[in-house]
Amino acid sequence: MALSISAAVLMLVIVVVLIRRSGLKLAHAIICALLGFYLASSSIAPSIQQVTSNVAGMINGLKL
């Protein structure tokens, strides 16, 4: 659960930066958010969650 909250906050920060610095339109950000909600309720959601968890585990295992 902590990973989901952290990823959501990170994505929110990235969207805000893109809106302010790179000219991302608010409408585009809203469409991306709606796509995320659509994907979360689809049958592909468990696969997306598994890939996200695997990537987070790989990043956690990196020794810098």
N, C-alpha and C positions, 0 to 999 in steps of 0.2 A: 504494500500500500504506500509506503514512503517513497518508493521509486516512482509510482504514478504521480504523486503530488509534485515531486521534484521535477519530473519530466514536463508536467503541465506548466509549472512556473517557468521553467527554462524556455519552453515554446512560446509562452506569453511574452517573455522578455524579448525573444527574437522577433516576434511579430511587431511589437511596439517599436523596436529599433528599425526594422524594415519599413514600417509606416513613416517614421520620422526622417530617416536618412536616405533610403533607397527609392522612395517614391511609390511604395506599395500602397495601392488604394484601399480604403477601408472596405469597400465592397468586395475586393478580392480576398481580404482577410476573413470576412464574414462567410464567403463561399467556401473557403478552406475549412473553417470551423464547422460549417454544416456538413461538409464531406466527412469530416472526422466523426461527427455524430452518426451519420449514415453508416459509415464503416463499423462503428462500435456496435451497432444493432444488427449487422449482417452476419452471415454464417462464416465469414472470413475473420471475424474478430478474434477468436482463439488463436489463430495462426499469427496474426499481427502481434498479439500479446506475447506469444512464445518467442517470436523473433526479437521483440524488444527486450524481453528478459534475458535472452541469450547474449545479445549485444551488450547489455548492461553488465552481465557477468564477465564477459571478455574484457570490458573496460576496467572493471574492478580488479581483475587478475593481472593487469599490466604493472610491471615494476619499472618505475621511472627513476 
